C-alpha cells in the first residue's frame, strides 16, 4: 500500500513539473442522497416526524475532489463520506417507535434485519485514458483510500410482543469506530484500501453516443485492530416500562474486542445515452444503479449560445433534475421536493476546470 501511495505522489510530481498550457486542473463536488422510507431530514434526526412508509434502504455518497489532467493521465486528491443502510419494514417500524418513545403493538411478530455500511475517508487516485479506436475510449482509475471512520456489520433476529411483555432473540455482529447501537465511546480506526473505477465512451454514430461509468466496481478496505461487538440478546434482556414503552437499555451477553476486518463498498453504475436531434436539441436516457437498486431517468437537452441546459426526470424517485453546463463548469441539481426538509432525493453535482 505504501508503494502505491509513493507511485501516485511521484507521478503527480513529475506531471506538475512538466506542466504546459495543455495541463488541466479541476475541482468537483458530488453529493447524492436517497431515502425510501422517510425524508432525508427525518432519517438524519433520529426519525423524528411522521411514521415511516414502506422502504428497505437509504444511502448517501458525498465526495469533494481536486485534480490535474495532462495528456492521458489524471491524478487527484479526494475526501468522501458514504452511508448505506439496508433494513426491512419491521425494523423500520421498531426503530421509529423506539426513537419516538412510543409503545409497541401487542401480539405482533417482527423480523429484525439491519445492515449498515459506513465510510469516511480521504484518498488519492491515478487514472489513465486510452483510445481503443476513434469511436471508443476507456478510462481506468485506481483509488487509494485511508479510512478514518467506519461501521460495518449487521443486526438480525426476531421479536414477538405479548400482552405482558415480549420475547426476543437478536444477534449482533459488527465492527465500528463509533458504536451507534450500544453507545460505547468512539475509537480511532486504521483502514487502508483500494477501489477501481471505469469509464467508457462509445460514439455509435454522429447522432448517438453511449457512456458507461462504474464506481467502486471492486473495493476492499482492510482494518487492523478494529473494535467489534458480537452479542446475543434474549427475552431477559428486554422489558416494557409502566407505560407500555420499550426499555431501550438491555443487558447484552457477548464480547467487545479488536479484530482485523475487511470492508467492501456498494458499487455505483450509470449507463447514459445521448441522441442529438439537431444542432440545438437532444434527448437523453440513463439507468443509474446504487448496488442493486436501479433508477431509470429520461431527459431533454438544449444548446443555447455557449451553454447547455438539461431537464431530466427520475422515474423511480419522482425527482426532477436541472443542469447547466459551460466550457469551464457544470452544475446539476435533482430533488423530488422543493422543500428540502420533505425531500427523499437530493443530488448536487458541481465541477469547475481550467487550463494554464
PyMOL commands that set and color helices and strands:
alter all, ss='L'
color gray80, all
select helices_A, chain A and resi 2-17+40-44+89-99+235-237+340-342
alter helices_A, ss='H'
color red, helices_A
select strands_A, chain A and resi 24-35+57-70+73-87+108-133+136-161+166-176+191-203+208-234+253-263+268-276+281-290+293-304+307-314+319-325+329-335+345-355
alter strands_A, ss='S'
color yellow, strands_A
deselect
rebuild
show_as cartoon
